[in-house]
């Protein structure tokens, strides 16, 4: 099988799966809720503005809509590596950081014609922030200066399995079952400048492990010499189990070493405490087979429904995403000019954002944290094989410097490999 030829490459592609605990974001906005929500698509989706509800291909896995699986004609294995460069700035300071993120891993194959199954693993959220606030509580005769440090790390991952079935000609349905799991670590330190006062730390860890479900539908019809595809997906609101453990204690610091003095509380409990919101998406795609495709999509998530340990955060608002993407192959059958066989991809994404935030710890003006990006990519076919190398880049901006907030400009890049082969087919000898 073709996949065996690339076993060393697959091993390298799977290395990110060993690094769940690494910090993969420095965004201060990841301090809210369950962290920075990650895009749930693969290379083709990302390079076309994040869309996928109406995408339907026989050689690519499309986790954005399980109904698209019914078009799969070959066993498909895909692995990806992601990275980003982020530039943070406010009215006074700026910071740059390079992070590597967990890639994804997925395998799918047709069972019979019109029925296929796939499964995979990919990140769901990342949390990684380090924010400090300085305070001066001095009076007429006393001086008291202190700061509060907020720190968070960890994230959630998603393992899934989905099924797509063509129920009648042109109409396909699909369903996805997922397990969301991982740990969110949050720490708050109250640190005094006066060495005679003890510092205080609140340590909290939240462990999530539970199941969700999604549903999708696609309808494809011939339109003269083109294909028109309509797609839609739906995920109901789901309450996930969360176990919470933590400790509150005082400490002081001597020669850069911390010494715990008094422990106020150590606790742990389990509850159904994480509500993920209702979401749905609709999309439309027009395609000339093996030549070009253009697609548009609208995605809505009702983040105002979200709560964590029974507490609803007022910062969360309903979010809409508008996506537009396309791909183009000049001449897929050209054997003399390789550049004409490449699939060129581009996309645009505008997200109204799930957060309406003010300066940390402030009751000031709430500002919507929007996100806008452009994406570009290539699908590079490997001749004499059914393998494609996917290279892509995304340029975007999230947030604003207004009202004391932080603006994030980012460059995200990825490389992914798609391997196709025929499995479960008996060889015939003439």
C-alpha positions, -999 to 999 in steps of 0.1 A, spaced: 0 0 0 11 35 -8 9 47 27 36 23 38 61 40 14 58 71 35 58 56 70 88 78 81 70 110 69 38 99 87 58 94 120 71 129 118 36 142 110 23 124 141 48 139 165 26 169 174 1 145 188 25 138 217 25 174 228 -10 181 241 3 200 271 24 226 253 13 262 253 1 269 218 -12 305 222 -3 337 240 -35 355 233 -50 373 263 -84 366 249 -78 329 257 -84 338 293 -122 337 287 -142 306 290 -125 274 276 -98 293 257 -92 301 221 -114 280 199 -96 263 170 -108 259 135 -121 223 130 -111 219 94 -82 205 75 -57 220 50 -82 224 21 -108 240 44 -83 265 59 -69 275 26 -104 284 14 -113 307 42 -124 280 66 -154 268 47 -164 232 40 -201 228 46 -208 225 8 -174 210 -2 -177 175 -17 -147 156 -30 -139 119 -36 -103 121 -25 -102 146 5 -116 142 40 -138 171 50 -146 172 87 -167 203 83 -197 182 71 -199 144 76 -224 141 48 -195 148 23 -180 114 32 -204 96 10 -185 109 -20 -152 92 -9 -140 67 -34 -105 59 -20 -91 54 14 -77 87 25 -52 95 53 -43 130 62 -19 145 87 -10 181 93 14 204 111 5 240 121 24 270 133 18 307 138 36 340 143 16 365 165 21 402 170 4 416 200 1 453 207 -18 479 227 -15 516 231 19 513 249 35 479 244 41 453 217 51 416 217 60 390 191 58 353 195 62 321 175 42 291 185 38 256 171 4 240 174 -9 205 175 -16 192 140 -43 168 131 -46 131 121 -75 115 102 -83 83 83 -114 77 62 -125 50 38 -156 39 18 -174 8 31 -196 4 0 -204 29 -28 -221 59 -12 -212 49 24 -180 59 41 -166 63 76 -137 83 90 -121 92 124 -95 116 136 -79 137 163 -75 175 164 -73 204 189 -105 221 201 -92 250 222 -59 264 234 -54 284 266 -22 304 271 -21 339 288 0 358 312 -15 391 324 -5 414 352 -21 444 369 -4 468 393 -23 485 422 -15 512 447 -37 512 478 -16 537 498 -33 560 523 -22 591 541 1 573 564 5 538 549 19 526 516 7 494 500 17 484 465 8 450 450 1 433 417 -22 406 405 -9 380 380 -33 359 359 -18 328 342 -35 301 321 -24 271 301 -36 238 286 -65 232 263 -91 208 250 -88 182 222 -114 164 201 -114 128 189 -142 120 165 -157 94 142 -182 103 115 -204 85 89 -217 97 56 -244 80 35 -260 88 2 -296 80 8 -309 87 -27 -291 100 -58 -277 135 -50 -288 135 -13 -264 126 15 -267 128 52 -240 123 79 -234 123 117 -204 128 139 -197 116 174 -169 133 193 -151 130 226 -140 164 240 -112 160 265 -83 179 281 -73 201 311 -74 239 316 -51 252 342 -57 287 357 -36 305 384 -41 338 401 -14 354 423 -17 383 447 19 396 452 29 423 476 60 445 473 63 445 511 85 414 520 67 412 553 34 403 537 26 369 524 15 364 488 -16 345 479 -22 320 451 -54 305 438 -47 274 417 -75 257 397 -75 228 372 -105 218 352 -106 184 336 -131 178 307 -141 145 292 -175 140 276 -192 135 243 -209 156 216 -227 151 183 -231 169 150 -253 163 119 -249 173 83 -267 172 50 -257 178 13 -276 179 -19 -257 179 -52 -273 184 -87 -261 188 -122 -264 222 -137 -256 218 -174 -218 209 -173 -213 220 -137 -222 207 -102 -242 228 -77 -240 216 -40 -260 228 -11 -248 219 24 -259 224 60 -248 213 95 -263 214 130 -250 208 165 -273 210 195 -264 226 228 -246 200 250 -237 200 287 -203 183 293 -189 168 325 -161 188 342 -141 178 373 -126 207 392 -97 206 416 -77 233 432 -59 249 462 -56 283 479 -25 290 499 -1 317 510 36 318 502 67 340 502 97 341 480 134 339 491 163 338 466 138 331 437 124 301 456 88 298 468 79 286 503 43 277 511 32 290 545 -5 284 550 -31 264 530 -66 277 532 -84 252 511 -79 221 489 -109 209 470 -121 187 442 -155 180 427 -172 167 395 -202 183 378 -219 187 345 -206 222 342 -196 231 306 -223 241 282 -213 242 245 -236 263 224 -260 255 196 -245 260 161 -254 257 125 -240 265 91 -253 266 55 -232 268 23 -234 267 -15 -208 256 -40 -206 257 -78 -180 235 -94 -167 226 -128 -152 192 -121 -114 190 -119 -111 227 -131 -126 251 -105 -149 256 -76 -163 286 -58 -182 284 -25 -198 307 1 -209 299 36 -226 313 67 -218 299 102 -237 309 134 -228 298 170 -250 308 199 -221 315 224 -245 334 247 -257 299 258 -223 290 271 -216 286 308 -187 272 328 -194 255 361 -229 270 361 -217 305 356 -226 324 324 -201 349 313 -216 382 300 -186 386 277 -199 359 254 -221 369 225 -235 351 195 -210 349 167 -215 349 129 -189 339 103 -190 348 66 -167 327 44 -159 328 7 -134 305 -10 -123 290 -43 -99 266 -59 -86 264 -95 -66 239 -115 -54 253 -149 -51 218 -166 -52 187 -144 -41 164 -173 -11 185 -185 20 162 -184 45 188 -196 38 218 -173 36 208 -136 24 243 -126 -8 237 -145 -17 206 -124 -15 224 -91 -47 232 -72 -45 269 -63 -67 279 -33 -78 312 -17 -104 324 8 -118 351 30 -132 349 65 -149 375 87 -160 365 122 -181 389 144 -164 372 174 -177 354 204 -163 380 229 -174 414 239 -146 425 263 -133 454 283 -99 460 299 -91 432 323 -108 438 357 -126 468 343 -163 476 341 -157 499 312 -170 500 276 -175 465 261 -159 461 227 -167 433 202 -136 413 194 -139 407 156 -116 385 135 -108 390 98 -84 369 76 -72 361 41 -59 326 33 -39 311 4 -27 277 -4 -16 250 -29 -24 214 -34 8 199 -49 1 165 -66 29 140 -65 32 124 -99 28 86 -103 10 85 -69 -22 95 -53 -5 118 -28 -10 155 -23 12 179 -3 -8 209 10 9 242 18 -10 272 31 -8 305 49 -34 327 66 -30 364 74 -54 380 98 -62 405 126 -82 401 157 -92 426 184 -84 463 186 -62 488 204 -92 509 213 -105 511 249 -73 497 264 -76 463 246 -51 443 226 -48 439 189 -35 406 175 -20 404 140 -11 368 130 4 347 103 -7 311 104 10 285 83 6 248 78 18 218 59 -3 187 54 -1 154 35 -30 136 19 -25 100 10 -50 81 -11 -51 44 -19 -75 15 -25 -80 -8 5 -102 -39 10 -100 -46 -27 -89 -81 -38 -62 -83 -65 -72 -100 -97 -48 -120 -118 -56 -126 -154 
